[in-house]
Amino acid sequence: MSHTLAAAPETLLAAPDQASQAEIVDEIRARHAELDALEAAGERVAATAHDFPAYRSSVLRHPTKNPRLVDPETIELFSPAFGQRDVAAIESDLTLQHAGEPLGERMSVQGRLLDSWGRPIANQLIEIWQANSAGRYIHQRDQHPAPLDPNFTGAGRAVTNANGEYRFTTIKPGPYPWKNHRNAWRPAHIHFSVFGSSFTQRLVTQMYFPGDPLFALDPIYNSIHRQKDRDALVGVYDHDLTSPEWATGYRFDIVVDGPDATYFEPEDE
């Protein structure tokens, strides 16, 4: 008996009459102007627009019903549990997980996990996952014609230390195409997951790279309408974090709450 994979939302929206990139950019600008006008009029506008027309599959992804109250203790009984002893130090180096070295620009990402008062948050599990240097994920639904790297899985874990610090060694991911519109490409990024003290506190975000020319073209990145909030998702190149003859270095601090909080993806996504 054969099993057919369910179509991803982007695949469902693929059609010959898809919008052009220029039309998507016009839609982004128009929606930003609408949100800015609402904010200027005194309305409270969320950091991200869940229903963002230029991001076509947001119509399938964003919440359409009111949240439901659940018992967090019951959820915890069926959720995975993690402790510092469960995470080996080698898991934070994504370049050492196979017999050979992965292809691409070796880099380190280091930062601190902070609360709204700037205090470090220790002993928190941080996970990352990403595409390889060619922009390809090890995922059955990712079948675009870019090579897989047999020496790169693209996933790692670390636990923050007493100063809230984490560090990963990895390969800089490449941009990749997606089917939101004609000739659509996502800026290079790394996914971050912060688990907190329980599974129900999990937060997910993305780190981008400075100066990416795809920023202005990407409706996911631009569903966050304030520039300062988008800027908070861009890692900072830090030469002091580079390793001579070995790897470049980027700093990415994550703030979990308050007015300076890093943008996190809604749970429904």
C-alpha positions as CSV (number, residue, x, y, z in Angstrom):
1,M,0.0,0.0,0.0
2,S,1.5,3.3,-1.1
3,H,1.3,6.5,1.0
4,T,1.0,9.9,-0.6
5,L,2.5,12.8,1.2
6,A,0.0,15.6,2.0
7,A,0.6,18.7,-0.1
8,A,2.3,21.6,1.7
9,P,0.2,24.9,1.8
10,E,2.6,26.5,-0.7
11,T,2.0,23.6,-3.2
12,L,-1.7,24.0,-2.9
13,L,-1.4,27.7,-3.9
14,A,0.8,27.0,-6.9
15,A,-0.9,28.1,-10.1
16,P,0.0,29.4,-13.6
17,D,-1.6,32.8,-12.7
18,Q,0.5,33.4,-9.6
19,A,1.5,36.9,-8.9
20,S,4.8,38.3,-10.1
21,Q,7.5,39.5,-7.7
22,A,6.7,43.1,-8.6
23,E,3.0,42.6,-7.7
24,I,4.0,41.0,-4.3
25,V,6.3,44.0,-3.5
26,D,3.4,46.3,-4.3
27,E,1.1,44.3,-2.0
28,I,3.8,44.4,0.8
29,R,4.1,48.2,0.5
30,A,0.3,48.7,0.5
31,R,-0.2,46.6,3.6
32,H,2.6,48.3,5.4
33,A,1.0,51.6,4.7
34,E,-2.3,50.4,6.0
35,L,-0.8,49.1,9.2
36,D,1.2,52.3,9.7
37,A,-1.9,54.4,9.2
38,L,-3.8,52.3,11.8
39,E,-0.9,52.7,14.3
40,A,-0.8,56.5,13.6
41,A,-4.5,56.7,14.4
42,G,-3.9,55.2,17.8
43,E,-4.9,51.6,17.1
44,R,-2.9,48.8,18.7
45,V,-1.2,46.9,15.9
46,A,0.5,43.6,16.5
47,A,4.2,43.2,15.6
48,T,3.2,40.8,12.8
49,A,0.1,40.6,10.6
50,H,-1.2,37.1,10.8
51,D,-3.3,37.5,7.8
52,F,-0.8,39.1,5.3
53,P,-2.1,38.9,1.8
54,A,1.3,38.9,0.1
55,Y,2.2,35.8,2.2
56,R,-0.3,33.6,0.3
57,S,-0.5,30.7,2.6
58,S,-1.1,32.9,5.7
59,V,-4.8,32.5,4.8
60,L,-4.4,28.8,5.5
61,R,-2.1,29.3,8.6
62,H,-3.3,32.2,10.7
63,P,-5.8,31.6,13.6
64,T,-9.4,32.1,12.6
65,K,-11.0,31.2,16.0
66,N,-10.6,32.4,19.5
67,P,-7.9,30.7,21.6
68,R,-9.0,27.9,23.8
69,L,-8.0,27.4,27.4
70,V,-6.2,24.2,28.1
71,D,-4.7,22.6,31.2
72,P,-0.9,23.1,31.0
73,E,-0.2,20.3,33.4
74,T,-2.1,17.8,31.2
75,I,-0.2,18.9,28.2
76,E,3.1,18.4,30.0
77,L,2.2,14.8,30.6
78,F,2.3,14.1,26.9
79,S,5.1,16.5,25.9
80,P,8.8,15.8,25.6
81,A,10.9,16.7,28.5
82,F,14.5,18.0,28.3
83,G,17.2,18.5,30.8
84,Q,20.8,19.7,30.6
85,R,22.1,16.1,30.9
86,D,20.1,15.1,27.8
87,V,22.1,17.5,25.5
88,A,25.7,16.6,24.6
89,A,28.2,19.4,24.0
90,I,28.9,18.1,20.5
91,E,25.3,18.7,19.5
92,S,26.0,22.4,19.2
93,D,28.5,21.8,16.4
94,L,26.6,21.0,13.2
95,T,29.8,20.4,11.3
96,L,30.9,17.4,13.4
97,Q,27.8,15.2,13.0
98,H,29.1,13.1,10.1
99,A,32.3,11.4,8.9
100,G,33.2,14.2,6.5
101,E,33.1,18.0,6.6
102,P,30.0,19.8,5.2
103,L,30.4,22.1,2.2
104,G,30.0,25.9,2.6
105,E,31.0,28.8,4.7
106,R,31.8,27.7,8.2
107,M,30.4,30.1,10.8
108,S,29.6,30.4,14.5
109,V,26.5,32.0,16.0
110,Q,26.7,33.1,19.6
111,G,24.4,35.2,21.7
112,R,22.5,35.5,25.0
113,L,19.0,34.7,26.0
114,L,17.6,37.6,28.0
115,D,14.4,38.7,29.7
116,S,12.9,42.2,29.3
117,W,15.1,43.6,32.1
118,G,18.3,42.4,30.3
119,R,18.8,39.6,32.8
120,P,20.3,36.3,31.5
121,I,18.1,33.2,31.4
122,A,20.1,30.2,32.2
123,N,19.6,26.4,31.6
124,Q,17.3,26.9,28.6
125,L,17.2,24.5,25.7
126,I,17.8,26.2,22.3
127,E,17.4,24.2,19.1
128,I,18.3,25.3,15.6
129,W,17.5,23.9,12.2
130,Q,18.4,25.2,8.7
131,A,19.0,24.5,5.0
132,N,22.4,23.5,3.8
133,S,24.8,25.9,1.9
134,A,22.8,25.1,-1.3
135,G,19.5,26.1,0.3
136,R,18.2,22.5,0.6
137,Y,16.6,21.0,3.7
138,I,16.7,17.3,4.5
139,H,13.0,17.0,4.2
140,Q,10.7,14.9,2.0
141,R,8.8,17.9,0.8
142,D,11.9,19.8,-0.2
143,Q,12.5,18.5,-3.7
144,H,13.8,21.6,-5.5
145,P,16.9,20.9,-7.7
146,A,19.7,21.7,-5.3
147,P,22.1,19.2,-3.9
148,L,21.8,17.5,-0.5
149,D,25.0,17.4,1.6
150,P,25.7,13.9,3.0
151,N,27.8,15.5,5.7
152,F,25.2,18.1,6.9
153,T,21.9,17.3,8.6
154,G,21.1,20.9,9.6
155,A,19.9,20.6,13.2
156,G,21.6,21.2,16.6
157,R,20.9,21.8,20.3
158,A,22.5,23.7,23.1
159,V,21.6,24.7,26.7
160,T,22.3,28.3,27.9
161,N,25.0,28.7,30.6
162,A,24.7,30.7,33.8
163,N,25.1,33.9,31.8
164,G,22.4,33.0,29.4
165,E,24.9,32.4,26.6
166,Y,24.7,29.8,23.8
167,R,27.0,29.1,20.9
168,F,26.6,27.0,17.7
169,T,29.0,26.1,14.9
170,T,27.4,25.5,11.6
171,I,27.4,26.3,7.8
172,K,25.9,29.5,6.4
173,P,22.6,28.4,4.8
174,G,21.7,29.4,1.3
175,P,18.5,31.0,0.1
176,Y,15.9,28.8,-1.5
177,P,12.9,29.0,-3.7
178,W,9.3,28.6,-2.5
179,K,6.0,28.6,-4.3
180,N,4.3,31.7,-2.8
181,H,4.5,33.5,-6.2
182,R,6.5,33.3,-9.4
183,N,10.2,33.2,-8.9
184,A,9.9,33.5,-5.1
185,W,13.0,33.1,-3.0
186,R,13.4,33.1,0.8
187,P,16.4,35.0,2.4
188,A,19.0,32.8,4.0
189,H,18.0,32.1,7.6
190,I,18.4,29.8,10.6
191,H,15.4,28.7,12.7
192,F,15.6,29.0,16.5
193,S,13.5,27.3,19.1
194,V,13.6,28.3,22.8
195,F,11.8,25.8,25.0
196,G,11.7,27.6,28.4
197,S,10.9,25.6,31.5
198,S,8.1,23.7,29.9
199,F,6.9,22.6,26.5
200,T,4.0,25.1,26.5
201,Q,6.5,28.0,26.7
202,R,8.2,27.1,23.5
203,L,9.0,30.1,21.2
204,V,10.2,29.9,17.6
205,T,11.9,32.6,15.6
206,Q,14.4,33.0,12.7
207,M,17.8,34.7,12.4
208,Y,18.7,36.4,9.1
209,F,22.0,37.7,7.7
210,P,23.0,41.4,7.2
211,G,22.4,43.0,3.9
212,D,20.4,40.2,2.2
213,P,19.0,41.6,-1.1
214,L,16.0,39.4,-0.7
215,F,14.7,41.2,2.4
216,A,12.5,43.7,0.4
217,L,11.1,40.8,-1.7
218,D,10.1,38.4,1.0
219,P,6.5,38.5,2.4
220,I,7.3,36.3,5.4
221,Y,10.0,38.7,6.6
222,N,7.8,41.7,5.7
223,S,4.7,40.4,7.6
224,I,6.5,42.1,10.5
225,H,5.7,45.7,9.5
226,R,7.9,47.7,11.7
227,Q,11.5,48.0,10.5
228,K,13.0,48.0,14.0
229,D,11.3,44.6,14.7
230,R,12.6,43.2,11.4
231,D,16.1,44.5,12.3
232,A,15.9,42.5,15.5
233,L,15.9,39.3,13.5
234,V,19.1,40.1,11.7
235,G,22.3,38.6,13.2
236,V,25.2,41.0,13.6
237,Y,28.6,40.1,12.1
238,D,31.1,40.3,15.0
239,H,34.8,40.0,14.1
240,D,35.6,39.2,17.7
241,L,33.6,36.0,17.4
242,T,35.5,34.8,14.3
243,S,38.1,32.0,14.6
244,P,41.3,32.7,12.6
245,E,41.6,30.4,9.5
246,W,38.4,28.6,10.6
247,A,35.0,30.4,10.8
248,T,33.2,33.8,10.6
249,G,31.2,34.9,13.6
250,Y,27.7,36.3,14.1
251,R,26.0,37.5,17.3
252,F,22.2,37.0,17.8
253,D,20.7,37.9,21.2
254,I,17.2,36.8,21.9
255,V,14.9,38.8,24.2
256,V,11.9,36.7,25.3
257,D,9.4,39.4,26.5
258,G,8.8,43.1,27.0
259,P,8.9,45.9,24.4
260,D,12.2,44.8,23.0
261,A,11.2,41.1,22.6
262,T,12.5,39.3,19.6
263,Y,9.6,38.5,17.2
264,F,8.4,34.9,17.6
265,E,6.3,33.0,15.2
266,P,2.7,32.3,16.2
267,E,2.1,28.8,17.6
268,D,-0.2,28.0,14.7
269,E,2.6,28.3,12.2
